[in-house]
Amino acid sequence: MQRKVCKNKAKKVIRRNYWRCFLVCFIVTLLTGGTILVQLRNNTNINITEHFPMNAIEGKTNSEIVNEFIHGVSESDTFLPQRDGFLGNIVNNVSRSGSFLFGILNAINQFLFHDQIVAGIIIILGALISILYWIFIAKVMEVGRCRFFLENENYPKTHINRILFPFKVRRNFHVAWVMFCKNLYQFLWIFTIIGGPIKAYAYRFVPYLLAEDPTLSVRDVLSLSSKMMKGHKWEAFLFDCSFLLWGILGMFTLNLVNLFYTNLYIEASFALFYKTIRDSYLKEVTVPFFTPDLYLDNVSHLKEYPEEKFFLKGRFSRKFFQTFDYRQSYSLSSYILLFFAFSMMGWIWEVCLTLFSEGTFVNRGALFGPWLPIYGSGGVLILFLLQKVRNRPGITFILTMLICGIVEYGTALYLETFKHLKWWDYTGYFFNIHGRVCLEGLLFFGIGGLAFIYILAPFLVNIFRKWNSKLVKILCVFLVCFLICDFLYSSKHPNTGNGITSELVEKNDNS
């Protein structure tokens, strides 16, 4: 009867707030390494003795060794066409290795270190990152997901950012430690054969208890979960079995049914099951040994959970964010200083990237000064043109990519037309247009533009406003004059050379 009541109520909760429930389950599943879609082919075979003999290492690059270690050696594997650029390198390596993490590590190894890092280091580093991510991110996010569904029952406007609850109340490291111990103890109980499945259900309420009271110690939360599940393990087992047909249906739909409904249904139902058992337990004991969150029952009939009434305070204060007022207007002197600041940052970025990857210093750009005006122009344009949409980051991101793409394409077209040289060439990169712009660059500009609008520009302007006004005017005039001189000289004698420009290949239609 309890299962039926919980499941019926869960259906109503999901219908009322479907898309937020879906996004929470999707995001957490994605971040915790769960299955999004069933793969149509599976060649994950890493039988070292049979498929990875030691003589297979000879003549192979480090990245190929890592790929074979992760994915296995299979002649039937088909990979995507090889693409250039860092984004292309990531896609190439992920498709070859079958591992997103090791694909990124291989791409970094190839792009920055030219495949010089020993394969064993990449494997060890990848394994270490995987373990740390599982402990400090994946397991903590599971507690955040429980928190969302606990609130979502009675608060229809519960935000998806509740999955960050352990981080917000500054108990993420403690929660990570407790969840690690819970999984370690549960693993050790497996060796007793019968104790494994019993303890799996005995510790089932641990993430929910942490979502309600993240200060609980390892001993208290394990003991409390065991006491609450006493007499309810078989009921919880039947609860899981009741979703078996949904799981089978998900298998026949490449996990789509699970992704869009079953996962939501299970999480909402079990959150209600936990609340039912918790309420029954609180009525039976005098001292509950933890701080029950009474506001989860929505005694005040609010649309959102009253965060200010939770016994732990959040990490981020509003005063901190008030220093980054991205809605503010900028003066002419501020625009000029921001233009040069962003131009110099772009120059430093490209010079350091070349220095780190090639080991040589190259003065990037067509000008000779320490700036790349294409970065400054893009930064000032998005600040000026996107004032009315700054409060909508999604639209700002898309429009930033569009504006910066137009600036980059137009600049490349001008330089190729009048200087007959290429200062950058994206030919071979993913989704490039005539080699002048590409998806990888646009994504970089989009992310950098958001950081510039919401963080960097307000921060720098707050610093500029503390300077003497006369000094600011003199500095602006000096920088503009210096840039004009650089433009005039570079128009006849542009900055060229190895690592800076490449020849423009003319296409001959008669050949």
N, C-alpha and C positions, 0 to 999 in steps of 0.2 A: 504494500500500500504506500509506504514512504517513497519507494522508487517511482511508482506511478505518479504520485503527487509532484515530486521533484521534476520529473521529465515533462509533465504537462505545463508546469510553471516555467520551465526552461524554454519551452517553445514560444510562450508568450513574450518572455524577455528578449529572445532572439528576434522575433518579428518586430518588436518595438524599436530595437536598436541594432538592426542587422549589420549595417555596413561598418559600424565601429567594432562590433564583435568579430566580424570577418577580418578587418585590418589588424586587430590585436593578435588573433590566431595566426594570420599570415606572417606578420612581422616577426613574432616570437619564433614561429616554426623556421622561418628563413634564417634568423640570427642564431638559433640553437642547433642548426645543422640538420633539421628534420627534412622529411621527404615532401617536396612540393608537387612534383609530377613523377610518375613511374617512368623510368628510363626504358626505351624500347629495345636497347641492346645493352648488354652488361658483360664487359670483358675484364672485370676487376679480378685478375688472377695474379697473385704475387707469391706463387710457389717458388721460392728462391732456388732450390736445388734443381728443379725441373726446367723452369723458364728463365732463370737468371744465372747461368754458369759464369764463373769468374772470367773466362776468356771472352765473354760478351762485352766486357768493359773496354777491351783493346780497340783503339781507333774511334771511340765515341767521345762526344763532348760531355761535359759535366751535366748539362741540362738533359741530354738524352739518357744518361744513366739514371737521373732522378725520375724522369718520365717512365722508364721501364721498371724501376723499383715500385712506383706507385701504381701503375696501370698494368704491368705485365707485358711480356713480349708477345705480340699477336700479329701474324701476317695479314689477318683479315681486317685490321683496324683501318678506318678511313678517316682522314683528318680534313679539316677545313682548309681552303686555300690560304697559303702563307701571306700575311700582310705586314707592312712596315709600320714603324712607330711604336710607342710604348703600349698604346691600347691594342694595336695589332699583335704585339708580342704577347700580351696577356691572353688574348683569344687563342693564339697559336698554341701556347703552352698549356692552357686549361683544356683545350680540345685534345691535346696529345696525352696529357697526364691523367685526365679525369678528375683532377683535384684543383679546386679554386685557389686554395692557399699555396700549394706547391707551384701552381701555374704562375702566380704573382711573384713568388720568390725566384723562379727561373727567369721571368721577364726582367726583374731587377738585375739579376746576375748577368743577363745578356746585354741589357741596355746600358747599364752603368759600368759594370766590371768586365764586359766583353768575355763572359763565360770563363772567368779565371778563378772563381770561388770553387773550392773542392766540393764535389757532390755530397760527400759525407756530412759536411758542415750544413749544407742546405737541408738534408734529410733530418739531421738532429735539430736544427733551428726550427724547421717546420713542425716537428713533433712537439718541441717545447712550446711554441706558440699555440698549437692546438690544445695542449693541456691547460695552459694558462687561460686561454679563451674559454674553454669549457668550465673552468672553475670560477673565474671572475666575471664572466659575461653571461654565458648560456644558463647556468644554474640560477643566477640572480634574476635573469629575465623570466624564468619560470615562476618565481615568487611574485614578480610584477604582474604577470598574467593572472595569477590567482587573485591578486589585489583588485584588478580591474573587474573580474567577474563577481567578486564579493560585493563591490560597490554597485555594479550595474543592475543588480536585482531591484534595488529601491531608488536608484538615482538615474533617471532616463537620459540625463545629459553628461554622463560619465565620459571623460576625455580619454583618448587612447594613450595619452602621456602618463597614465597611471601605471603603465608597465615599467616606468622608471622610478616607481615608488621607493624601492630600497636605496637608490642613489640619492633621491631627493631628501630623504630623512637622514642621510649620512650614516647608513648602516649597511652599505653594500659589501664592505669587506667582512663584517661579522656574518652577514647572511651567506656570503660565499663560503666562509669557514664552516658554518653549521651544515650547509648543503653538501659540502665535500665530506664531512664526517658522516653524515647520514648515508651517502652513497657508499662510502668506504665500509661502514658497519654492515650495510645491506649486502655488499659484495662478499664480505667475510662470512656472513651467515649462509651463503650458498654452499660452502664446503660441508655444512652439516646436513645437506640434502633437503631435509624437510623444513629446516629453519628458513631457507631462502624465500619461498613464496609466502610463508607466514609473516616474516618480518617486512616483506614488501608491502603487505597490507597494514601491518602494525604501524609503519612509518608513513602511511599514505597522507596523513594530515599535516606533515611537517611543513611543506611550503605554504599551506593555508594558515597555519599558526604563525609562521614568520610574517606572512602578509598582514596579519592582524596585530602582532606584537613582535617587531624585528629585534627586540632586545633579549629575547629568550636565549638561554645558554644551550649548548649541545645536549647536556644531560637532561635539562628540564624539557626541552622540546621533544626529544625522543621519548621520554617517560610520559609526557602529557599525551602525545599522539597514540602511544600504546594503550594508555588508560581509556582514551576516548573511543578507540577502535575495538576495545574489549567487548565481545558479544556482537560485533557488527562486521567482522571480517568476511563471513560467509555472505552477508547481505551485500557488501561491497563487491565481492566476487560475482554474484549474480547480477549486480549493477553493470559490471563490465561485460558480462556475457550478453546482456540485453542489447548491446550495440554491435554484436557479432555480425548480424545480417547487413548492417550499414557498412561495416568494414569490408565485407565480401562484395557488396555493390560498388564500393570505392575501387576495389581491385579491377573490376570489369570496366571501369570508366577512367582508367589511368590516374586514379586518385582525385579526380575532379570533384566527385561527390563529397569525399572527405574534406577537400580543401574549402568548398563553398558551403557545406552544411554540417557534416558529421562532427568535425573537430569542434565547431562552435557549440553544437548540441551537447557533446560530452562535457566540455569545460563548464558550460552554464549549469548542466544537471548536477555535476559533482560538486560545484560550489554551493548549490542549494542543499545537497546531501550533507556536506560539511556543516552548514549552518544549522540544519536540523539536529544533527548529533551534538553539536556544540551547545545548542540551547538546552538540550536534554541533560548534558553533562553539568552545565552551570546550575541547573535546578537541584542536582543531587549532591553537590559539594559545597562546603562552606567557604573554603579558600581555593580559588581556581588556579593558583600558582602562575598566572599570567594576567596581563592587562587586557581584558576583552574590550573591543571597540564597539561601544554601545551605539555609536552613530551610524554603524552599518545598517541598522534597522530603520533609519530615516524617521526618527521620532519627530522631526520638525517639518516633514513633508517638503523638503527642498528639491530642486532639480539636479543639483550637484552636491557632492560630498563636501561638508564644511572643513576644509583643510586646516584652517586656523585653530580648530578645536581638537585636533589630534595631539596627543601628549608629547610627540616629538616634533620639533620645528624643522623646517626645510633648510636646505643649504644655501640657496641663492636668495639674497635680499633684493628688494626692489630698488634700493638706493644704488646698488651696483649697476643695474641696467639703466638707471636714469642718466648715468654718465655717457651712455651711447644713445643719444637722442637722434635717431635716423630720420625723424620727420622734420628736422630743422632746415631752414633755408641757409644758403651760403652766399657770402659776398663775393665780389669780383676778385679781391685779393686772395680769398680762400680758394676759389677755383684755380687761380694761377699757381698757388703753392701746392695744391693737391695734384695739379697736372704734372708738375715737376717731380713731386714725391713719387707718384705712380710710375712716371717715366723712368726714374732712377731705379725703382724697385724692379721694374721689368728688365732693365739693363743688367742689374746685379744677378737676377735670376738666370738669365740666359748665359752670362759670362761664367757663373759658378757651375751651371749644368755642363757647359763645354769643358771647363777646367777639371771637373770631377770625372767626366766620362772619357775625355781625350788626354788629359794631363797637360794641356797647353792653354795659355791665356789668349783669348781671341776677343778683340773689341767688336762686339756685335752691333749691327745696324749700319745704315747708310751714312749716318752722321759720325763725327769724331768725338763728341762730348759724351760724358757718362750718362746717357739717357736714350730711351727708345720712345719717341713721341707717340707711337701707335698705342702703347699702353696708357699713356696720359690722356690721349684723345678719347679712347674708349671709356676710361674712367670718368672723365668730365662729362661726356655725352650721356652716359647712363644716369649720372647724378642729376643732370639738368632735365633730360627728357622723361625720366621715369618718376618724377616727383609725386604724381597722383596715384601711382600704383605701388609705392614703397611698402604699404601695409599689406600687400598681397605677394609674398615671396615667390610663389609658384609662377605667377605671371611675370614678375620681375626677372626671374631666372631665364625664362624663355625669351623675353624681350632683350635681355642682356646678351644672350647668345646671338640673337638676330642683329642687334646694333654692332656688336664687336665683329661679327662675321662680315657685315657690310664694310666696316672700316678696314679690316684686314684684306678683304678681296679687292677693294678699291685701291688700297695702297700698293698691293702686289701688281695690279694691272697697270698702275701709273709707272712704277719702277721698270716693269718689263717693257712698256711701250716707249718710254723716253730714255731709259738708261740701258736697255737691252741686256739686263742681268737679273738673276734671281737671288734675292736675299734669303728666301726660304722656299722649299719645294716639298709639298705633301703628296707627290705622286706615289702611289702604292699604299697610301694610308687608307683606313676605313672611311668611306663616304666622303671622299675629297672632291672638290669642284675645281677642275683644271689645275690641280696641284697648289691652288692659292689658299684655300681653306679646307679644313677637314673636321670630322666629328670630334676627334680627340682634342684639337685646339679649341673648338667651340665650347666643349664641356669644361675645359680649363678656364676659359674666359667667363663662363657662366658662374662657376663656383667662386672664382676670384672676384668677380663683380659683386656677388652677394656679400662676400667678406668686406669688400671695399665700401659698399653702401651702408651696411648695418653695423660694422665694427670700426674699420680702419679710418674712414673719412670722419665720422664724428669724433673719434679719439684724437686724430691729428689736429682737427679744427679747434678742439678744446685746448690743445697745446699752443696753437698759433695765436689764439686770442689772449694768451698770457704775455705774448711778446709786445714790445713797444710798437705802437702804430706806425711811427716814422720809420723804424727799422724794417717793418714788414713792407712798406711801400718801396724803400730803397732796394730791398732784396728782390722784390718782384720786378722792378725795372732792370736791375742788373741781370737777372736770370733770363728775362725776355730778350734783352739786347744780346746777350751771349748766345742764345738759341738762334736768333735771327742771323748773326754772323756765321754760325755753324751751318745754317741752311744755305746762305749765299755761297759760302766756300764749297760746300758739299754738292751744290747743284752742278758745278763744273768739275769738281774733283771728289767724287763720292768715295766713301770708305769701302774698299774692295780687297780681295785677297783670299788666300786659302782658309777655308773654314768660315768665310764671311759670305762670299757670293759664288755662284756657279753660272756657267755660260747658258744662254738661252738657246735651246735647240729649235731651229726653224723647221717646220714640217713642209716638205716639198711634195705637192700633189702629183707632179709629173714623174716622180721616181717610182 
